[in-house]
Amino acid sequence: MNSATPKPSSAGGARRAAVPPPSASFSFSLSDRANIAKWLNESAAFFASKGATAHENLNLAFTQPHVNNTMTSGNIIKYDHGVLSGTSEAELSNIPRLVTQDDVLEDRTVHEMVRLTAILGNYDDRVRTGAVYLIISLAQKLNPKLAGNKDTSDKLSTVTLKLRIDEHEYHEAVQELFHVIAPSFSIMAIPLVAALEVFCTCLDASIRGICISALTRIVFENDRVFLEEDHLAAIWNLYFSLGSIAIISKVFPDRIVIVKGLGLLAPVYAAVDSSLTYGIIGTLLHLENKTILETEEIKKTVDKLFEKLPELDKKFPSNDIHAFGIGYNFFLNLLTPNDEFAYDLLPWAIQRYTQITYSSSKPENQEKLLPIPYFDKPFEPLDAFIKSLANHFRASPPLIRYGSSATLHTALSAYPRLIENQPELYMFILTGLLDTDHLSAFLYLATLELCCLNGSPSSPVQTKTLEFILKLRRQLEDDSVGYDTLYCDIEKPIFFNSNNNQFTVTKNVLKDIGIRDVLESASKMAPPIGSKLLHKLTNAFEYLSKRLKLRQLEIVRIWGTKSDKFDSHLMQAIFPLLQSIDEDLQLAAAGVIKTFIPKLYMSHTADINYAWTPLQTLMKPGTSAALLVVILGLIRDFPLDRLTDEMKEELLNNLLNVTFHPDSQVRYAAYDIIGSSSDYWRASSLWANALGILFLCLGDQSADCARKIIELILSQVEKVNGFKEIIIPLGLLQDSLAGSLVNTIKAYDQLANAILNEKSKLHDLVEALMIEANVDTFWYFYLNGVTGTFF
């Protein structure tokens, strides 16, 4: 047999031809030509009899259903019946005369071989069996040693049986077939591959799959026959076919065949063509609606390519980056705003690539398993990649934020030291806990848990945060709180707890209590956030929906606790929300302001006056009870001693008006401010007035409020000269509140008599009780709604 050298240059041109047959680039030896001619006649006889229908279907496979295209005489292959062997006269009469020119023998051999390969998936088992026998026969004629090898013969018998009994799962059998016989076709491999490539766009899925299976195996088994550019041309065509299948046909069961083929040929191209390699990885990961089997094959193929990437990346300087990027930058292309088809394999891909790149940077005798040891030196490629995601973490499209959160979670799993190297990541993690995209919020909670578990011995803050996370999850399990409930809208964030005299920020939904606890604790691990970023969060309030405003306000509140000073520019965006018609926004804005109140103690007087004005404006009976309770809480924490004398007097008058509010919690908060600020009132010469207001309010119908007033009065007068005689009546009044109304009235009478008896010693108190403005306020309250004339 003559193993003539192929001519790859002309074959490369043939591969790009639109229709078969390609130009021959080889020639058979004289001793083989008779056998080949005999085989051609056997093939022609097969297509004239058993394979006639298959031949017709093969031509129709390139025709759209609405196109009426018939075969022309130029498409029919004609052979001389004089060289046919083993064909009956009846069959011979149906075969046209053969064209006997020597120069068409090679062309026709390739053409027949392609036709036989294409029908290996035919529905008729007789057609499949006849085709595989003819293909094996040609291989044995080209390589006589094939027929004499028992092991090879057994393998071919098994493959033939598979193709005969199974008309569906034939791709594996075709792969096995050409694994054995493809080396025998080395002399005609280049034109054969060129012809098979045409079938990558065939409308028939079974024909497509068969030809792609055969093509990839022929290329792989004859890799030395092809030049590098021939290899790459064939693989580029496979790559392009992967993206065009969905356009050609809605049915693509052969997609997995291309995936397997690209995996088989990975050693051929992975370390040669950077753009092709990264493009294939991206396309495979981004395939839509992957099946379980496809996913497994994609992992196998991508894994082979990843193993070659360290070698490949070294060949390209850092400034020679193609469209896909190199190294970790490649994964940025998978974070898209339009779909999430790549996200099912994104964590696996990042973890696997990290494993391979980390291993390639370590000596042979060193441990290379993930996670990367905490005390190992920084893994700079992954550090740099995560830093490049800063804009992705706060992107507007939810899909990009979700992909970024998945990337960060994967990176922290593989590289625990990452959070120590980049503590600013806490900003994105804590902000992400309140992301309106529920999937992202869920992943950020898991990421925060990793931050508490990973690394060196945990700090008390990490331990406490982890306890909150685990407690939250147990609550969800015990109370059967669903995923959507955990990450639903924020509602009614603030209320006043009269039992412990504290203003507590909470939510109506169970989950928000836990999430807030987690945020409060975790924020202690994070560095302060930049003021510019806080300004960005607040500047867009006017254009956000209520849901987004509440989330942004919560983020500002959390980071406001770590601020070093009062930010008047930030407050310019927050204070207007106190005047909103939506109570939820008012309460959330008040929660933000509460975090900045302590900073006012070290602020300029101008900042104090600026912050005081909106609070003073809202301190009136017409304000809703929930908001007024919060405002009073802010006033109690306010640096009141920095106010002017006019502001102090106005504050006391406003507190007097608030004591007539119908809600007992509001009155309770007002009494608390009046009674707990005795030193402040003394310094302002308003102590007697404040004490007189408390005495006038002793008749509050709420027992809790009345008890609170008595406690406040006793705490102020028990060590003041002249008040000794009324301490006992105050105590009796306090005890009577738990009894009958008659006893309470008697206690009031005894207290009044005690004050009257000691009026000379209690001159300032009596004067305060009789202040005309205060008395008028009480009269207006009691006479409100009363009609008629009194004399």
C-alpha positions in Angstrom: 0.0 0.0 0.0 1.3 3.4 -0.9 1.1 5.9 2.0 1.2 9.0 -0.1 1.8 12.3 1.7 -1.3 14.5 1.8 -1.2 18.0 0.5 -2.7 20.1 3.4 -2.8 23.4 1.6 -5.4 22.3 -1.0 -7.2 20.4 1.7 -7.5 23.5 3.7 -9.3 25.2 0.7 -11.4 22.1 0.3 -12.5 22.3 3.9 -14.0 25.7 3.3 -16.0 24.6 0.3 -19.8 25.1 0.4 -20.8 21.7 -1.0 -19.1 18.3 -1.4 -17.2 16.7 -3.0 -13.8 18.3 -2.2 -10.8 18.2 -4.4 -8.6 15.1 -3.9 -5.2 15.8 -2.3 -3.9 12.3 -2.4 -3.5 9.3 -4.7 -3.8 5.6 -4.2 -0.9 3.3 -5.3 -1.4 1.3 -8.5 -1.7 -1.9 -6.5 -4.6 -0.5 -4.5 -6.6 1.1 -7.3 -8.2 -2.1 -8.5 -9.4 -3.0 -5.0 -10.7 0.6 -4.4 -12.5 0.5 -7.7 -14.1 -2.8 -6.8 -15.1 -1.3 -3.4 -16.6 1.7 -5.2 -18.8 -0.5 -7.3 -20.0 -2.4 -4.2 -20.9 0.9 -2.6 -22.7 2.0 -5.7 -24.6 -1.3 -5.7 -25.6 -0.7 -2.1 -26.9 2.7 -2.8 -28.8 1.5 -5.8 -30.6 -1.2 -3.7 -30.7 -1.2 0.1 -29.4 2.3 0.5 -31.5 4.0 -2.2 -33.9 5.6 0.3 -31.1 6.6 2.6 -29.4 8.4 -0.3 -32.5 10.3 -1.1 -33.0 11.3 2.5 -29.3 12.4 2.7 -29.8 14.9 -0.1 -33.1 16.2 1.3 -31.4 16.7 4.7 -29.8 20.0 3.3 -33.2 21.3 1.9 -35.5 23.4 4.0 -39.0 21.8 4.2 -40.6 24.6 2.1 -38.1 24.4 -0.7 -39.0 21.9 -3.6 -35.6 20.8 -4.7 -35.0 17.7 -6.8 -31.8 15.8 -7.6 -30.0 16.7 -10.8 -28.1 14.3 -13.0 -24.9 16.0 -11.8 -25.5 14.7 -8.3 -25.7 11.1 -9.4 -22.6 9.0 -9.1 -22.0 6.7 -12.2 -19.8 3.6 -12.2 -19.0 1.0 -14.8 -20.9 -2.3 -14.0 -18.0 -4.2 -15.7 -15.9 -3.9 -12.5 -18.7 -4.8 -10.1 -18.2 -7.9 -8.0 -20.9 -10.0 -6.4 -23.8 -8.0 -8.0 -26.7 -9.7 -9.8 -27.6 -8.8 -13.3 -30.9 -7.3 -12.1 -29.0 -4.9 -9.8 -26.5 -4.1 -12.5 -29.2 -3.1 -14.9 -30.2 -0.4 -12.4 -26.7 1.1 -12.2 -25.6 3.7 -14.8 -22.4 3.4 -16.8 -19.2 4.2 -15.0 -16.9 7.1 -15.9 -13.5 5.5 -16.1 -11.1 8.4 -15.8 -8.3 7.6 -13.2 -8.4 11.1 -11.7 -11.9 10.6 -10.2 -11.1 7.5 -8.2 -9.9 9.4 -5.1 -12.7 12.0 -5.3 -15.3 9.3 -5.5 -13.7 7.3 -2.7 -14.0 10.2 -0.4 -17.5 10.9 -1.6 -18.7 7.4 -1.0 -17.0 7.2 2.4 -18.8 10.4 3.5 -22.2 9.1 2.2 -21.7 5.8 4.1 -20.7 7.6 7.3 -23.7 9.9 7.1 -26.2 7.1 7.0 -24.8 5.2 10.0 -27.7 6.6 12.0 -30.4 5.6 9.5 -33.7 4.2 10.9 -33.3 0.9 8.9 -30.9 -1.5 10.6 -30.1 -3.1 7.2 -28.9 0.3 5.9 -26.8 0.8 9.0 -25.3 -2.7 8.9 -24.5 -2.4 5.1 -22.9 1.0 5.6 -20.7 -0.1 8.5 -19.6 -3.3 6.6 -18.5 -1.2 3.6 -16.7 1.3 5.8 -14.8 -1.5 7.5 -14.1 -3.1 4.1 -12.5 0.0 2.8 -10.4 0.4 6.0 -9.2 -3.2 5.6 -8.3 -2.6 1.9 -6.2 0.5 2.9 -4.7 -1.3 5.9 -4.6 -5.1 5.3 -3.2 -5.6 8.9 -6.5 -4.6 10.2 -8.2 -7.7 9.0 -5.6 -10.0 10.4 -5.8 -8.7 14.0 -8.2 -10.7 16.2 -8.6 -8.1 18.9 -9.4 -5.5 16.3 -11.9 -7.8 14.5 -13.6 -8.5 17.8 -14.0 -4.8 18.5 -15.4 -4.2 15.0 -17.9 -7.0 15.5 -19.1 -5.5 18.7 -19.4 -2.0 17.1 -21.3 -3.5 14.2 -23.7 -5.2 16.6 -24.3 -2.0 18.5 -25.1 -0.1 15.3 -27.4 -2.9 14.2 -29.6 -3.3 17.3 -29.7 0.4 18.5 -31.0 3.1 16.2 -30.8 5.9 18.8 -27.6 5.8 20.9 -25.3 5.5 17.9 -22.8 8.3 18.6 -20.8 6.2 21.0 -20.7 3.3 18.6 -19.5 5.6 15.8 -16.8 7.0 18.1 -15.7 3.4 18.9 -15.7 2.5 15.2 -13.5 5.3 14.0 -11.3 4.9 17.1 -10.3 1.6 15.5 -10.3 2.3 11.8 -9.5 6.1 11.5 -5.7 5.5 11.3 -6.4 3.4 8.2 -7.8 6.5 6.5 -4.8 8.7 7.2 -4.0 9.0 3.5 -7.4 10.6 2.9 -8.0 12.1 6.3 -7.8 15.8 5.2 -10.3 15.7 2.4 -12.5 13.3 4.4 -12.7 15.8 7.2 -13.3 18.6 4.8 -16.3 16.8 3.3 -17.7 15.8 6.7 -17.6 19.4 7.9 -20.3 20.3 5.5 -22.7 18.1 7.5 -22.2 20.3 10.6 -25.1 22.4 9.2 -27.2 19.5 8.1 -30.9 19.8 9.0 -31.1 16.2 10.1 -29.9 15.9 13.7 -28.9 12.2 13.4 -26.8 12.9 10.3 -25.2 15.9 12.0 -24.3 13.9 15.1 -22.9 10.9 13.2 -20.7 13.1 11.0 -19.4 15.2 13.9 -18.6 12.0 15.8 -16.7 10.6 12.9 -15.0 13.9 12.1 -13.6 14.5 15.6 -12.3 10.9 15.9 -10.6 11.1 12.4 -8.9 14.3 13.3 -7.7 13.0 16.7 -6.5 9.6 15.4 -4.6 11.3 12.5 -3.2 14.3 14.3 0.2 14.0 12.7 -1.3 14.2 9.2 -2.7 17.6 9.8 -0.8 20.8 10.0 -1.5 23.1 12.9 -3.7 25.4 10.8 -5.6 22.4 9.5 -6.3 21.2 13.0 -7.4 24.7 14.1 -9.7 25.1 11.1 -11.5 21.9 11.8 -11.9 22.8 15.5 -13.0 26.3 14.8 -15.7 24.8 12.6 -16.8 22.6 15.5 -16.9 25.6 17.7 -19.0 27.6 15.3 -21.3 24.6 14.8 -22.0 24.6 18.5 -23.5 28.0 18.3 -25.4 27.5 15.1 -27.3 24.3 16.0 -30.1 26.1 17.6 -30.6 28.3 14.5 -30.5 25.3 12.2 -32.9 23.2 14.2 -34.9 23.4 17.4 -33.9 19.8 18.1 -30.3 19.4 19.0 -29.6 16.0 20.6 -26.2 16.0 18.9 -25.1 19.0 20.9 -23.4 16.7 23.4 -21.5 15.1 20.5 -19.8 18.5 19.8 -19.0 18.9 23.5 -17.4 15.5 23.5 -15.5 16.2 20.3 -14.1 19.5 21.7 -13.0 17.6 24.8 -11.4 14.8 22.7 -9.5 17.4 20.6 -8.5 19.5 23.6 -4.8 18.4 23.6 -4.6 19.5 20.0 -5.7 23.2 20.4 -5.8 24.1 24.1 -2.2 25.2 24.3 -2.0 26.7 20.8 -4.9 29.1 20.2 -5.8 31.4 23.1 -8.8 33.0 21.6 -10.3 29.6 20.5 -9.7 28.0 23.9 -11.2 30.8 25.9 -14.1 31.1 23.4 -14.9 27.4 23.7 -14.9 27.5 27.5 -17.2 30.5 27.5 -19.6 29.0 25.0 -19.7 25.7 26.8 -20.4 27.3 30.2 -23.0 29.6 28.6 -25.0 26.9 26.8 -28.7 27.2 27.4 -30.9 24.6 29.1 -28.1 22.1 29.7 -29.1 18.5 30.3 -27.5 16.5 33.1 -25.4 14.5 30.6 -24.3 17.6 28.8 -23.3 19.2 32.1 -21.1 16.3 32.9 -19.5 16.3 29.5 -19.0 20.1 29.7 -17.2 19.7 33.0 -14.9 17.1 31.5 -14.1 19.2 28.5 -13.6 22.4 30.4 -11.4 20.6 32.9 -9.1 19.5 30.1 -8.9 23.1 28.8 -8.3 24.6 32.3 -5.3 22.3 32.7 -3.7 23.8 29.6 -4.5 27.4 30.5 -1.5 28.1 32.7 0.8 27.0 29.9 -1.3 29.0 27.4 -1.4 32.2 29.4 2.4 32.3 29.7 2.6 32.5 25.9 0.7 35.8 25.9 2.1 39.0 27.4 -0.3 40.8 29.8 -0.8 43.6 27.2 -1.8 41.2 24.5 -5.3 40.4 25.8 -7.9 39.1 23.2 -11.6 39.7 23.4 -12.2 37.0 26.1 -9.5 38.2 28.5 -7.0 35.9 30.0 -6.8 34.2 33.4 -9.5 35.2 35.9 -10.5 38.1 33.7 -12.2 35.6 31.4 -14.9 35.0 34.0 -16.0 38.6 33.8 -17.5 37.8 30.4 -19.9 35.3 32.1 -21.4 38.0 34.3 -24.1 39.3 31.9 -27.3 41.3 32.6 -29.4 39.4 30.1 -29.3 35.8 31.2 -27.9 33.4 33.8 -27.2 30.4 31.6 -23.5 30.2 32.7 -24.3 30.6 36.4 -25.0 26.9 37.0 -21.4 26.0 36.3 -19.8 29.4 37.3 -18.9 28.4 40.9 -17.5 25.0 39.8 -15.5 26.7 37.0 -14.0 29.3 39.3 -13.1 26.7 41.9 -11.6 24.3 39.4 -9.6 27.0 37.7 -8.3 28.2 41.1 -7.3 24.7 42.0 -5.3 24.3 38.7 -3.7 27.7 38.8 -2.8 27.4 42.4 -1.3 24.0 41.9 0.7 25.2 38.9 2.4 27.8 41.1 3.5 25.3 43.8 6.4 23.0 44.0 5.8 19.3 43.3 6.2 18.3 47.0 3.9 20.9 48.4 0.2 20.5 49.3 -2.0 21.7 46.5 -5.6 21.0 47.6 -8.3 23.7 48.2 -9.0 25.6 50.3 -5.7 27.5 50.1 -4.1 27.3 53.6 -4.9 30.5 55.6 -1.3 31.1 56.5 0.0 30.6 52.9 1.2 33.6 51.1 -1.4 35.7 49.3 -2.8 34.2 46.0 -2.5 37.4 44.0 -4.4 36.4 40.8 -7.6 35.7 42.8 -7.1 38.8 44.9 -6.9 40.9 41.8 -9.9 39.3 40.2 -12.1 39.9 43.2 -11.0 43.6 43.4 -12.0 44.0 39.7 -15.6 43.1 40.7 -16.2 46.3 42.8 -18.6 47.7 40.2 -20.3 44.4 39.6 -21.2 44.1 43.3 -23.3 47.3 43.1 -24.5 47.0 39.5 -28.1 47.9 38.7 -29.0 44.6 36.8 -29.9 41.9 39.4 -28.3 39.2 37.3 -24.9 40.8 37.5 -25.2 41.3 41.2 -26.3 37.6 41.6 -23.4 36.3 39.5 -20.9 38.5 41.5 -22.3 37.2 44.8 -21.9 33.6 43.6 -18.3 34.4 42.5 -17.4 36.0 45.9 -18.9 33.0 47.8 -16.9 30.6 45.7 -13.7 32.6 46.0 -14.0 32.8 49.8 -14.6 29.0 50.0 -11.4 28.4 48.1 -9.4 31.2 49.6 -10.3 32.0 53.2 -7.7 34.6 53.6 -9.4 36.8 50.9 -11.5 38.7 53.5 -8.4 39.5 55.5 -6.6 40.8 52.5 -9.6 42.9 51.4 -11.6 43.9 54.4 -13.5 46.4 52.2 -15.4 43.4 50.9 -17.5 43.5 54.1 -19.1 46.6 52.6 -20.5 44.6 49.7 -21.4 41.6 51.8 -23.4 43.6 54.4 -25.0 45.7 51.7 -25.8 42.5 49.8 -27.7 41.2 52.8 -30.4 43.7 52.1 -30.3 43.3 48.3 -33.7 43.4 46.7 -32.7 40.3 44.7 -33.5 37.5 47.0 -31.0 35.1 45.5 -28.2 37.5 46.0 -29.2 38.3 49.6 -29.3 34.5 50.3 -25.8 34.1 48.9 -24.4 37.0 50.9 -25.7 35.5 54.1 -23.9 32.3 53.3 -20.8 34.4 52.4 -20.9 36.2 55.7 -21.1 32.8 57.5 -17.9 31.8 55.6 -16.2 35.0 56.9 -17.0 33.9 60.4 -15.9 30.4 60.0 -12.7 30.8 57.9 -9.3 31.7 58.9 -7.5 32.2 62.2 -9.3 31.7 65.6 -12.6 33.5 65.6 -12.9 36.8 67.4 -15.8 37.4 69.8 -17.6 39.5 67.1 -17.3 36.7 64.6 -18.6 34.2 67.1 -21.6 36.4 68.0 -22.4 37.0 64.3 -22.2 33.3 63.6 -24.6 32.7 66.5 -27.1 35.1 65.1 -26.9 33.5 61.6 -27.4 30.0 63.1 -30.2 31.3 65.3 -31.9 32.8 62.4 -31.8 29.6 60.4 -33.2 27.6 63.4 -36.0 30.1 63.6 -36.8 29.5 60.0 -36.9 25.8 60.5 -38.9 25.9 63.7 -41.5 28.4 62.4 -41.5 27.1 58.8 -40.7 30.5 57.4 -40.1 30.3 53.7 -37.4 31.7 51.6 -39.5 34.5 50.2 -40.6 35.6 53.7 -37.0 35.8 54.8 -36.2 38.3 52.2 -39.5 40.1 51.7 -40.1 43.9 51.9 -39.3 45.9 55.0 -42.3 47.2 56.9 -42.9 49.3 60.0 -39.3 49.4 61.2 -39.4 51.2 64.6 -41.5 51.0 67.8 -41.1 52.1 71.4 -40.9 49.5 74.1 -42.2 50.9 77.3 -41.1 47.9 79.3 -37.4 48.6 79.0 -37.7 52.3 78.1 -35.9 51.9 74.8 -36.5 52.8 71.2 -36.1 49.5 69.3 -35.7 49.1 65.5 -37.5 46.0 64.4 -39.8 44.6 61.7 -43.3 43.0 61.5 -41.9 40.0 59.8 -39.9 37.5 61.8 -37.0 37.3 59.5 -36.1 41.0 59.7 -35.4 40.8 63.4 -32.7 38.2 62.7 -31.3 39.9 59.6 -31.0 43.2 61.5 -29.2 41.4 64.4 -26.8 39.9 61.9 -26.1 43.3 60.4 -25.6 45.0 63.7 -23.1 42.4 64.8 -21.3 42.0 61.5 -20.8 45.7 61.0 -18.4 45.7 63.9 -16.0 43.5 61.9 -16.1 45.9 58.9 -14.0 49.0 58.4 -15.8 52.4 58.1 -17.4 53.1 54.7 -16.3 56.1 52.7 -18.6 59.1 52.9 -18.7 59.4 49.1 -20.3 56.0 48.8 -22.9 56.9 51.5 -23.7 60.1 49.5 -24.2 58.0 46.4 -26.7 55.8 48.2 -28.7 58.8 49.4 -28.6 61.0 46.3 -30.8 58.7 44.3 -33.6 58.5 46.9 -35.9 60.7 44.9 -36.0 58.3 42.0 -36.3 55.0 44.0 -39.3 53.0 44.8 -40.4 52.7 48.4 -39.0 49.2 48.7 -35.5 50.4 47.5 -35.6 53.5 49.7 -36.2 51.4 52.7 -33.3 49.1 51.8 -31.0 52.0 51.1 -31.9 53.7 54.4 -31.1 50.5 56.3 -27.7 50.3 54.6 -27.0 53.9 55.5 -28.1 53.3 59.1 -25.7 50.3 59.5 -22.8 52.2 58.1 -23.7 55.4 59.9 -22.9 53.6 63.2 -19.3 53.4 62.1 -19.1 57.0 61.0 -16.6 59.3 62.9 -18.6 62.5 62.7 -21.9 64.1 61.9 -22.3 64.3 58.1 -24.4 67.4 57.3 -24.3 66.6 53.6 -25.7 63.2 54.2 -28.4 64.5 56.4 -29.6 66.9 53.7 -30.9 63.8 51.9 -32.3 62.2 55.0 -34.1 65.0 56.8 -36.6 65.6 53.9 -37.8 62.0 54.3 -39.1 62.9 57.8 -41.7 65.1 56.1 -42.8 62.2 53.8 -46.4 61.2 53.7 -45.3 57.6 54.0 -44.9 56.7 57.7 -42.6 53.8 56.9 -40.1 56.1 55.2 -40.4 58.6 58.1 -39.5 55.9 60.6 -36.7 54.5 58.6 -35.2 58.0 58.1 -35.5 58.6 61.9 -33.6 55.3 62.4 -30.7 56.7 60.3 -30.7 60.0 62.2 -30.5 58.1 65.5 -27.1 56.7 64.5 -25.7 60.2 63.9 -27.1 61.8 67.1 -24.0 60.8 69.2 -21.7 62.5 66.7 -23.4 65.8 67.4 -21.7 66.1 70.8 -18.5 66.8 69.0 -20.0 68.9 66.2 -20.2 72.6 65.6 -23.1 74.6 66.8 -24.2 75.2 63.3 -24.6 71.4 62.7 -26.5 71.1 66.0 -29.0 73.8 65.1 -29.3 72.3 61.6 -30.2 68.9 63.0 -32.5 70.3 65.7 -34.9 72.2 63.4 -36.6 69.2 61.7 -37.0 67.4 65.0 -38.5 70.4 66.7 -41.0 70.8 63.8 -42.3 67.3 64.2 -42.8 67.5 68.0 -46.5 68.3 67.9 -49.6 66.4 68.8 -50.6 66.1 65.1 -47.7 63.9 64.4 -48.5 60.1 64.2 -47.9 58.3 67.5 -45.2 55.9 66.0 -43.2 58.7 64.5 -43.6 61.0 67.5 -42.3 58.3 69.8 -39.2 58.0 67.7 -38.7 61.7 67.5 -38.9 62.0 71.3 -36.3 59.3 71.5 -34.0 61.3 69.3 -34.6 64.4 71.4 -33.8 62.6 74.6 -30.4 61.6 73.1 -29.8 65.0 71.6 -27.1 67.3 73.1 -29.7 69.6 74.6 -27.2 71.6 76.6 -25.9 73.0 73.3 -29.2 74.6 72.4 -29.9 78.3 72.9 -32.1 79.6 75.8 -35.0 80.3 73.3 -34.7 76.7 71.9 -34.8 75.3 75.4 -37.9 77.2 76.5 -39.6 76.3 73.2 -38.7 72.6 73.8 -40.4 72.6 77.3 -43.5 74.2 75.8 -43.7 71.6 73.1 -43.2 68.8 75.6 -46.2 70.2 77.6 -48.3 70.1 74.4 -47.2 66.5 73.7 -48.4 65.4 77.1 -51.9 65.7 75.9 -51.4 63.3 73.1 -54.0 60.4 73.1 -51.4 57.7 72.8 -50.0 56.7 76.2 -46.6 55.7 74.7 -46.1 59.2 73.4 -47.0 60.8 76.8 -44.7 58.3 78.5 -41.8 59.3 76.3 -42.5 63.1 76.9 -42.6 62.6 80.7 -39.3 60.7 80.5 -37.6 63.6 78.8 -39.0 66.2 81.2 -38.2 64.2 84.3 -34.8 62.7 83.4 -33.2 66.0 82.4 -33.2 67.8 85.8 -29.6 68.9 85.6 -30.3 70.3 82.1 -33.4 72.2 83.3 -31.6 73.6 86.4 -28.8 74.9 84.2 -31.5 76.6 82.1 -33.4 78.1 85.1 -36.4 76.0 83.9 -36.3 73.3 86.6 -39.3 74.5 88.5 -41.4 74.9 85.3 -40.5 71.3 84.3 -41.3 70.0 87.8 -44.6 71.9 87.7 -45.6 70.2 84.4 -44.9 66.8 86.0 -47.2 67.6 89.0 -49.9 68.9 86.7 -49.7 65.6 84.7 -50.1 63.3 87.8 -53.7 62.8 86.7 -52.8 60.9 83.6 -55.4 58.1 83.2 -52.6 55.6 82.2 -51.4 53.9 85.4 -48.0 53.3 83.8 -47.6 57.0 82.9 -48.7 58.1 86.4 -46.2 55.7 88.0 -43.5 57.0 85.7 -44.3 60.6 86.7 -44.1 59.8 90.4 -40.8 58.0 90.0 -39.4 61.0 88.1 -40.6 63.5 90.7 -39.2 61.4 93.6 -35.9 61.1 91.9 -35.6 64.9 91.7 -37.0 66.1 95.0 -35.9 63.4 97.5 -32.7 65.3 98.3 -34.1 68.9 97.9 -34.9 70.9 101.0 -38.6 71.7 101.5 -39.9 68.7 99.6 -39.6 66.3 102.5 -43.2 66.7 103.6 -44.6 65.6 100.2 -42.5 62.5 99.7 -44.9 60.4 101.8 -48.0 61.5 100.0 -46.3 60.8 96.6 -45.5 57.3 97.8 -49.1 56.8 99.0 -50.4 58.0 95.6 -48.0 55.6 93.8 -49.4 52.7 95.9 -53.0 53.7 95.4 -52.7 53.4 91.6 -53.0 49.6 91.9 -56.2 49.9 94.1 -59.6 51.4 93.7 -60.5 54.8 92.3 -61.7 56.0 95.7 -58.4 55.4 97.3 -56.6 57.1 94.4 -58.7 60.2 94.7 -58.0 60.3 98.5 -54.3 60.1 97.7 -54.6 63.0 95.3 -56.4 65.0 97.9 -53.7 64.2 100.6 -50.9 65.3 98.2 -52.7 68.6 97.4 -53.2 69.3 101.1 -49.5 68.6 101.7 -48.5 71.1 99.0 -50.9 73.7 100.4 -49.5 73.2 104.0 -46.0 73.6 102.8 -46.6 76.3 100.2 -44.1 78.7 101.8 -41.3 76.1 101.4 -42.6 75.1 97.9 -43.0 78.6 96.6 -41.3 77.9 93.3 -43.4 74.8 92.7 -46.6 76.6 93.5 -45.7 79.4 91.2 -44.9 76.9 88.4 -48.3 75.2 88.9 -50.0 78.5 88.5 -48.2 79.7 85.3 -50.9 81.2 83.2 -49.8 79.6 79.9 -49.7 76.1 81.5 -53.1 76.5 83.2 -54.6 77.7 79.9 -53.2 74.7 78.1 -54.9 72.4 80.6 -58.2 74.3 80.3 -58.2 74.2 76.5 -57.6 70.5 76.7 -60.5 69.8 79.2 -62.9 72.2 77.4 -62.1 71.0 73.9 -65.4 70.3 72.1 -67.5 71.7 74.9 -70.3 74.1 73.7 -72.3 76.7 75.6 -71.6 79.7 77.8 -70.5 79.6 81.3 -70.7 82.5 83.9 
